[in-house]
Amino acid sequence: ETEGSVSMETSGGNLQAIELTGSVQAATNGGNIELQFNELKGNSAASTGAGSITLILPSNSDAELNLAGSSVEVPSSFVFKGDKSSSKAVGSLGNGTYSLKAKTSYGKIVLKPRN
């Protein structure tokens, strides 16, 4: 369990952070990223050149989303307002308090509700 601001980077390999309360900056040139938030408190970003990004958030999160990948999934359990296509989602969850950005050149981005 981590509270505060986390920064992770690797030139190649997977990154995973679980039970986060705060913000995260995660980057890899090639590999998957999984970020599991207890609570989003701060601006966060994840990027990979080739790999998938999984973002697990409470469904009542307040975030301004900017997600781009080969495919982007935002399930209906989130109240999303904005523009969404198969490869992009730009808009807000809740009040859009914090910025949440994710980008992968070759891979999918999946937003999942935290149980």
C-alpha positions in Angstrom: 0.0 0.0 0.0 1.4 3.3 -1.1 0.3 6.8 -0.3 1.6 10.0 -2.0 3.4 10.4 -5.3 5.0 7.4 -7.1 7.4 7.6 -10.1 8.4 4.4 -12.0 10.4 4.0 -15.2 12.1 1.1 -17.1 13.5 0.9 -20.6 11.8 -2.5 -21.1 9.7 -4.5 -18.8 6.4 -4.5 -17.0 5.4 -2.1 -14.3 2.8 -2.7 -11.6 1.6 -0.7 -8.6 -1.2 -1.7 -6.4 -3.2 -0.2 -3.5 -2.3 3.3 -4.5 -3.7 6.5 -2.8 -2.2 9.4 -4.6 -0.6 9.9 -8.0 1.6 7.9 -10.3 4.0 8.6 -13.2 4.8 5.3 -15.0 6.7 4.9 -18.2 8.3 2.0 -20.1 9.5 1.7 -23.7 8.1 -1.9 -24.0 6.0 -3.7 -21.4 2.7 -3.7 -19.7 1.6 -1.3 -17.0 -1.0 -2.0 -14.3 -2.0 0.7 -11.8 -4.5 -0.1 -9.1 -5.8 2.9 -7.2 -7.6 2.8 -3.8 -8.1 6.5 -4.4 -6.9 8.9 -7.2 -5.5 12.0 -5.5 -3.3 13.9 -7.9 -2.5 13.9 -11.6 -1.3 10.6 -13.0 0.2 9.3 -16.3 1.2 6.0 -17.8 2.9 5.4 -21.2 4.4 2.5 -23.0 5.7 2.1 -26.6 4.4 -1.4 -26.9 2.2 -3.1 -24.3 -1.1 -2.8 -22.6 -2.1 -0.4 -19.8 -4.7 -1.4 -17.2 -6.0 1.3 -14.9 -8.1 0.1 -11.9 -10.0 2.9 -10.2 -13.0 3.3 -7.8 -16.0 3.8 -10.0 -16.7 7.1 -8.2 -13.3 8.6 -9.2 -13.0 12.2 -10.3 -10.6 12.4 -13.3 -10.1 14.1 -16.6 -9.2 11.3 -19.0 -7.0 11.3 -22.0 -6.5 7.7 -23.1 -5.0 6.6 -26.5 -4.0 3.2 -27.7 -4.7 0.5 -30.3 -8.0 0.0 -28.4 -9.5 1.7 -25.4 -12.1 0.3 -23.1 -14.2 2.4 -20.6 -16.9 0.2 -19.1 -20.4 1.6 -18.4 -19.8 1.2 -14.6 -18.0 4.6 -14.9 -19.9 7.8 -15.5 -17.9 9.0 -18.5 -18.7 12.2 -20.2 -16.8 13.1 -23.4 -15.6 11.6 -26.7 -14.9 8.0 -27.0 -13.8 5.9 -30.0 -12.2 2.4 -30.3 -8.7 3.9 -29.9 -9.3 7.0 -27.8 -11.2 8.4 -24.8 -11.1 12.1 -23.9 -13.5 13.4 -21.3 -14.3 13.2 -17.6 -15.2 10.8 -14.8 -17.2 12.5 -12.1 -16.1 16.1 -11.5 -12.8 15.6 -13.5 -10.7 16.8 -10.6 -7.4 15.1 -11.5 -5.7 14.4 -14.8 -5.3 10.8 -15.8 -3.4 10.2 -19.0 -2.4 6.9 -20.7 -0.8 6.3 -24.0 0.4 3.2 -25.8 1.5 3.1 -29.4 0.9 -0.7 -29.8 -1.5 -2.1 -27.2 -4.8 -1.6 -25.4 -5.9 0.5 -22.6 -8.4 -0.9 -20.2 -10.2 1.0 -17.4 -11.6 -1.3 -14.7 -13.7 -0.5 -11.7 -12.1 -1.4 -8.3 -14.2 -3.9 -6.4 
